[in-house]
Amino acid sequence: MSEGFAGKVALVTGAGRGLGRSFAEHLAALGCSVAIHGMRENGPAEYGEGTTLTETARSIGEAHGVKTIRVLGDLTVGAECARIVETVEQELGPIDILVHNAGGDIAAAGGKPNPNDAVGIKEVDVRAVLDRNLLTTVFICQQAAQRMMPRKNGRILTISSIAAFKGNDTSAIYSTAKAAVVEYTRCLAAQLRPYNITVNSLAPGDTRTGRFLGTRHVPEERLVEDGTLDRVGLVDEVTRVVEFFAGPLGQFVTGQVLRVDGGSQIWPA
């Protein structure tokens, strides 16, 4: 499959640590030049998954023999998204693949809103969660799509969550934001069909990133790595799905959402 990636340019948002970093590393291993985006230069150090965004980009590039750059910026601001995309195209070339991973259930000022429920969450945290998940998706996808359309080629992958598909009494605002990301993904896919641009969403379940393990207690029985699907997923198990959506096997697949959760949710839609 790597033959379909050599020479491609990918932008991965929220790529300093966790799943985002893994997505970037995997695309680099397949032969893509990769722009490593983050909101904070020291973001990789927050959960012990690196030091700086600059060092992360350098190490990925050296490990896989591809060109990488680091791009800092606040994706909740449309003008910043435009600047980031322009920077990537100036330094690496036209973007072929966008993996929009930035987001999460933490507030912009830092720290997970508690409670993140339908009636208890503060207004500032409601806005932060919606901005970081929904607005960032709209703004960065707009910028990438506008540049892909004239070339009639491109792959866009948003990262949503299984939280989008089931009512949740402790993360209502986050779940609402991710459900909106899913619907936006489908709408954008419909609009971009004539331009040969696929738009899909990957919806992870619990995955053992540094932040996941560092912000909650996880029972030992859920930390086994094989023998059962009733466990916390490995980062690589989620990462491999990006290869399908962004590569040759996914060229006629669009408007889809794939839950990667070991079957914790098993129903249509």
N, C-alpha and C positions, 0 to 999 in steps of 0.2 A: 504493500500500500504506500510505502514511502515515495515511490515513483511519482505519485500524484501531488506531492508536497514540495519537492525540490524547487527552490527559487521563488516560492510563494512568500508573501509578506503577511504577517499576522499581528494584530493588535489584541493583547489580552489585558483587560482592565482588572484592577484589584489583584495584581499578579505578584505582589511582594511576598506573600506567604500562603499557606493553606492550599486549597484547590486551585486558586489562580496561578500560583507559582508552578504547581504540577502541570496545569494545562500548558503554560508557557514552555516548560522543560520538554514536555512531550512533543509539542509542535516543532521545537528546535531540534529534537532528536530525529524528527522526520525530514528535516532539511529546510524548514522555514526560517526566514529572518523574522525576528520577534521584537516588538515593542513592548516593554514591561512597564505597565502603568501602575501608579500608586498615588494616594492622596498625601502621604507623609513619607519623607525620605527615610525615617527610622521605623517605619511600619513593620518591616520584617522582624525586628527585635522584640516586638510587643508580646509575642507568645513564644519566644525562643526559637524562631525558625530562620534566623539570619541576623544580619547587622543593619545594612542600609539597602535601599532600593538600587543604588548605583552598583554596589557590590553584587547584588543578586543578578542584575543584568550582565555584569562582567563575567561572573562565574558560569552562567548558563551559556553564554556565547563561547567561552573558552572550552567548556566541556563538550560541546557538540559541533564546534567548528563553523558556527554561523554568525552573522552579524546581529547584534542586539543593541538596543538603546533603552534608556530609562526615560520615562516621561511622567512628570508630576503634574497634578491638576485636580481641581474640584469639579467632578462631573455633574454636580447639581446646577452648574452655571453653563448655559448654552454657549456663550462665547469661549469658555475654557475648553469645551468639547471641540469646537471648531479649531482652536489653536492646537490642541493635541493631535487631531487628525492631520492637520496641515504639517505639523512637525514630523510626524511619522512618514508622510509621503515625501517630504523633502529629504529626509535622511535615509529612508529604506526603499521608497518607491510606493506605487499605488497599493492600497490595502486590499488583499484578496480575502482575508479571513478576519472577522471580528468575533472574539469571544468576550461577551460582556459579563464578567464575574463580579464586579464591584457591587456592594450592597451589604445586606446582613440585618440583624435585628438589634444592632447597637446604635445608640444615639450619636449624632454628629459630634457632640462635645465629649464623647467617650463614656463607656459604661452602658450596660443593657438596661433599658427601661424596666422598672419593676413596680407595679405589675404592668405588663404589656397586654392589657385586656381591653374589652370593648368600652368599659365605663371608667376604669381607674387610671388610665395613662394620661399624663399631662400633655397639654397642647404642644409644648415645645418638642416633646418626644414623638407625638403623632406626626408632626411636620418633618422631623428628622428622619424617621423610619420611612415615611412615604417618599420624601425627597431622595434619600439614598438608594431606594430600590426602584421606584417607578419613574421619577423624573430623570434619573441618570440613564435609565434604559431608553426612554424616549429621545433624549438629547444626543447621546452618543450614536444610537442607531440611525437617527436622522442624518447626522453628519457622514457616517460611513455609507449609508444607502445612496445619498446624493452623489457621491463620488463613484460608486459602483455602477450606477444606472447607465451612464454614457458608454461604459465598457461592456455592458450586458453580461456581467459575470461577477459572482461574489458569493460568499457564505457568511451568514450572520447567525450566531448562536447565543441566545440569552440563557442565563442561569437562574432558574426560578427555585422552586422547593416543593416537596410533597405537602408542605403546610398550605399550599394554595388549594388543595383538593378536599380538605376535611375541616369542619368547624373545630375551632380550638379555643378553649376558654382562657388560656394563659398567654396567647400570642396573637390576639385578634388583629391588631394593626399590621404586624408583620405578614400574617397570612393574607390579609386583604391586599396589601401591596404586591405580594407575589402572585396572587390571583390576577391582579391587573396587569402584571408583567406577562403572564400567560396569554391574556386576551389581546394585549398589544402585539405580541409576537404573531398571533394568528392573523390579525388585521394587516400587519406589515407584510406578512407572507402573501396574502391575497393581492396586495397592491403591487408587489415586486415580481409576481409570476411572469409578466410579459418581458421582464428584463433579465431573466435567467439567473435570478438571485434567490437562493434558498434562505429561509428564515425559520429556525426551529428553537426549541427550548429543552434544556436538560434540567430535570427536577431531582436533585439529590435528596436522599433521606439522611439520617444521622451518619456522619462520616468523621473518622478520627483525625481531624486536623488539630493543630496545636491549640487553636482557639476553642474548639469543641471540648477537648479534654481539659483545658485550663479554666473553663467557666461553669462546669457542672460535675456532679458526682455520677460516675458511670459504673454500674455493677460489674464485677469481674467477669461474670458469665457472658456479658455482652461484648467483651473485649477479646474473645477467641478469634482466630483468623481463618478457621476452616471447620468443616464438619457440620455446619449449620448455617442457614441464612438468617436466623433470628439473632442478629448481632449488629454491631456498629460496622459500617462499611469501611474498607480500606480506601485511601485516597486514590490509589492506582485503579481500583475497580470503577471509580467514577470517571477518572481521567480518560480511560480507554474509549469511552463513548464519544468523546470529542473527535477522535480520529474518524469515526463513521460519519458524523454529520458534516465535517469539514473536508472529507476526502472523496475519492471517486465513487465509493459505494453509496454515498448520500446525494448524488447529483440530481436525482429525481424525487427526493423526499423534501417536502416543505410544509410548513404550518403544523408541525407535529410537536408533541410534548412527550418526552420519555422519562418515566419515573425510574430512578436508579436507586433502589432502596431494599433490595433483597426480598421484595414481595410483602412489605409491611402494609401496603395498600393494594388490594386486588379487587378491582371493579372497573367497569368501562369508564371512559372519559379521561 
